[in-house]
Amino acid sequence: MFEPVLVPGVFSIIKKLNAFGIKQYVVSAQKNSLLKQLVSHYKMSVFFDNVVGVDNNLALGKVRAAKKLSSSLDNNIKRVVVGDTLLDF
């Protein structure tokens, strides 16, 4: 069903970060229901504290979803954002 493959090494990095107790989140322009299926398909659900996609078919609202997630997190911790496009900053 899902054709994309994970970049080599990504699974082990995410697993190690989780083992160190580092909270991890996914925010994507992908539709929320499909995004959760993808994360589950790659057996990565257990590593993420939250998986947030958009709630429409036009991939609108990624920035809004990221801001909503960010506002729900502790402001006293450092965050690192890893994106897959130049627009993810």
C-alpha positions as CSV (number, residue, x, y, z in Angstrom):
1,M,0.0,0.0,0.0
2,F,2.8,2.5,0.9
3,E,5.6,2.7,-1.6
4,P,8.0,5.2,0.0
5,V,10.8,3.6,2.0
6,L,12.5,5.2,5.0
7,V,15.8,6.8,4.5
8,P,18.5,4.3,5.7
9,G,19.3,4.9,9.4
10,V,16.2,7.0,10.2
11,F,14.5,4.2,12.2
12,S,17.5,3.6,14.4
13,I,18.0,7.3,15.1
14,I,14.4,7.7,16.1
15,K,14.6,4.6,18.2
16,K,17.7,5.9,20.0
17,L,16.3,9.3,20.6
18,N,13.3,7.7,22.2
19,A,15.6,5.5,24.4
20,F,17.2,8.7,25.6
21,G,13.8,10.0,26.6
22,I,13.6,12.7,24.0
23,K,10.1,13.5,23.0
24,Q,9.4,13.4,19.3
25,Y,6.5,14.7,17.2
26,V,5.5,14.5,13.6
27,V,3.8,17.4,11.9
28,S,2.9,17.0,8.2
29,A,0.9,18.5,5.4
30,Q,-0.4,14.9,4.9
31,K,-4.0,14.3,5.8
32,N,-4.1,13.3,9.5
33,S,-5.7,9.9,9.0
34,L,-3.3,8.8,6.3
35,L,-0.3,10.2,8.2
36,K,-1.2,8.1,11.3
37,Q,-1.5,5.0,9.0
38,L,1.9,5.7,7.5
39,V,3.6,6.1,10.9
40,S,1.9,2.9,12.1
41,H,2.8,1.0,8.9
42,Y,6.5,1.8,9.5
43,K,6.1,0.6,13.1
44,M,7.1,4.0,14.5
45,S,3.9,5.0,16.5
46,V,5.5,4.0,19.8
47,F,8.3,6.5,19.3
48,F,6.2,9.6,18.8
49,D,4.3,11.6,21.5
50,N,2.0,13.0,18.9
51,V,1.4,12.7,15.1
52,V,-0.4,15.8,13.6
53,G,-1.5,16.1,10.1
54,V,-4.0,18.4,8.4
55,D,-7.7,17.9,8.5
56,N,-8.5,18.7,4.8
57,N,-7.7,17.3,1.4
58,L,-5.9,20.4,0.2
59,A,-2.9,20.0,2.6
60,L,-3.7,23.4,4.1
61,G,-2.9,24.2,7.7
62,K,0.5,22.6,8.3
63,V,1.7,25.8,9.9
64,R,-1.4,26.1,12.0
65,A,-1.1,22.5,13.1
66,A,2.6,23.1,14.1
67,K,1.7,26.2,16.0
68,K,-1.1,24.5,17.9
69,L,1.1,21.6,18.8
70,S,3.9,24.0,19.9
71,S,1.6,26.0,22.1
72,S,0.6,22.8,23.9
73,L,4.2,22.0,24.8
74,D,6.4,23.2,27.6
75,N,8.0,26.5,26.6
76,N,11.0,26.0,28.8
77,I,12.5,23.2,26.7
78,K,14.7,23.4,23.6
79,R,13.2,22.1,20.3
80,V,14.8,20.9,17.2
81,V,12.8,20.9,14.0
82,V,13.8,18.5,11.2
83,G,12.0,19.1,7.9
84,D,12.0,17.6,4.5
85,T,11.4,20.7,2.4
86,L,12.9,24.2,2.4
87,L,9.6,25.5,3.8
88,D,10.0,23.6,7.0
89,F,11.7,26.1,9.2
